Amino acid sequence: MSEIIKGRKLGFKLEDVQEVYEGPVGVLWEMLMGEEIHVGGPVETDILAEKANITKKTHVLDICSALGGPARHLARKFGCRVSGLDATKKMFEEAKKRTEQEDLTHLVSYELGNSLDMPFETGIFDVVWGQDAWCYVTDKKKLIAEASRVIKSGGTIAFTDWIQTDTMSEKEWEALNEFMVFPYMETLDGYEKLLEETGFEVIEKEDLSEDFARHCHLYQDKLRNELKPSIIEHYSNELFEAADSGLGMWVAAADQGKVGRGRWIAKKKK
Ligand SMILES: C[S@@+](CC[C@H](N)C(=O)[O-])C[C@H]1O[C@@H](n2cnc3c(N)ncnc32)[C@H](O)[C@@H]1O
């Protein structure tokens, strides 16, 4: 029996995600994707920025900001202020270090904290932003509610995320999520529903799954053809094999249209 699996969560907690991003797997993601750790890199950041109408005057909150690559990209390109929030100390420290090195601390700052309980006052951000990270968050409804709390009335939420796009067996669902340490993935319509229930007007939702599948192949080719020797040298053959087989499973699921990626733009109703 196959169906879109809803209402089920794997037992991953924030500590499990922190462990991943404190360790070699976090480094591996940067080796694969660059310091903007999301599908499509800087090109995708530019697309989201245009859709979110980012200008010099915008104050952006990047939820799950990781190394701060997108935060610095936005500050450099638009001269806007960006606040980043991430729960992993290593990511937070590295983001701060790179921002100091780039001399962008007058525009970009970071907080260490959980997106489900944000250390920010109510109604202060023009744009709440996220790229390919909310799949790690254990309660997407609460996350969207927190985003709504900190956003100004009439402000914008703009994000991309990895999603489930078709039916699959429970076994496959478990294997895909487990490899990534995702408690669960939302669907394209699931996020739309959450946004509407939380008082947002959805302006745009886009299924980017074909592009996602194409990128999964590119990442697996890079892993095999470029990164293999240095992963084995600096870490181990076991890590390379685990990454290769997990990524292979995702490539297959993406090719079969079972997993993908979406983009949502919505406005907080006045
Ligand atoms: C894929 S990376 C994010 C990439 C980043 N958005 C970018 O485009 O460069 C995932 C990040 O989410 C963070 N994270 C996961 N769950 C979190 C939570 N509940 N609160 C805050 N950060 C979280 C992790 O620490 C990790 O740094």
PDBQT file of the ligand as one rigid body, heavy atoms in Angstrom, charges set to zero:
ROOT
HETATM    1  C1  LIG A 301      20.872  22.712   4.907  1.00  0.00    +0.000 C 
HETATM    2  S1  LIG A 301      21.460  23.683   6.210  1.00  0.00    +0.000 S 
HETATM    3  C2  LIG A 301      20.759  25.263   5.833  1.00  0.00    +0.000 C 
HETATM    4  C3  LIG A 301      21.354  25.903   4.657  1.00  0.00    +0.000 C 
HETATM    5  C4  LIG A 301      21.131  27.385   4.530  1.00  0.00    +0.000 C 
HETATM    6  N1  LIG A 301      19.732  27.709   4.536  1.00  0.00    +0.000 N 
HETATM    7  C5  LIG A 301      21.769  27.847   3.257  1.00  0.00    +0.000 C 
HETATM    8  O1  LIG A 301      21.038  28.014   2.267  1.00  0.00    +0.000 OA
HETATM    9  O2  LIG A 301      22.993  28.007   3.229  1.00  0.00    +0.000 OA
HETATM   10  C6  LIG A 301      20.454  23.230   7.586  1.00  0.00    +0.000 C 
HETATM   11  C7  LIG A 301      20.683  24.087   8.830  1.00  0.00    +0.000 C 
HETATM   12  O3  LIG A 301      19.475  24.081   9.594  1.00  0.00    +0.000 OA
HETATM   13  C8  LIG A 301      19.824  24.185  10.945  1.00  0.00    +0.000 C 
HETATM   14  N2  LIG A 301      18.655  23.762  11.738  1.00  0.00    +0.000 N 
HETATM   15  C9  LIG A 301      17.984  22.599  11.657  1.00  0.00    +0.000 A 
HETATM   16  N3  LIG A 301      16.938  22.591  12.507  1.00  0.00    +0.000 NA
HETATM   17  C10 LIG A 301      16.948  23.806  13.138  1.00  0.00    +0.000 A 
HETATM   18  C11 LIG A 301      16.098  24.418  14.099  1.00  0.00    +0.000 A 
HETATM   19  N4  LIG A 301      15.046  23.786  14.622  1.00  0.00    +0.000 N 
HETATM   20  N5  LIG A 301      16.370  25.678  14.485  1.00  0.00    +0.000 NA
HETATM   21  C12 LIG A 301      17.442  26.336  13.969  1.00  0.00    +0.000 A 
HETATM   22  N6  LIG A 301      18.289  25.803  13.061  1.00  0.00    +0.000 NA
HETATM   23  C13 LIG A 301      18.041  24.557  12.647  1.00  0.00    +0.000 A 
HETATM   24  C14 LIG A 301      21.038  23.280  11.062  1.00  0.00    +0.000 C 
HETATM   25  O4  LIG A 301      21.789  23.587  12.213  1.00  0.00    +0.000 OA
HETATM   26  C15 LIG A 301      21.766  23.562   9.762  1.00  0.00    +0.000 C 
HETATM   27  O5  LIG A 301      22.777  24.540   9.938  1.00  0.00    +0.000 OA
ENDROOT
TORSDOF 0
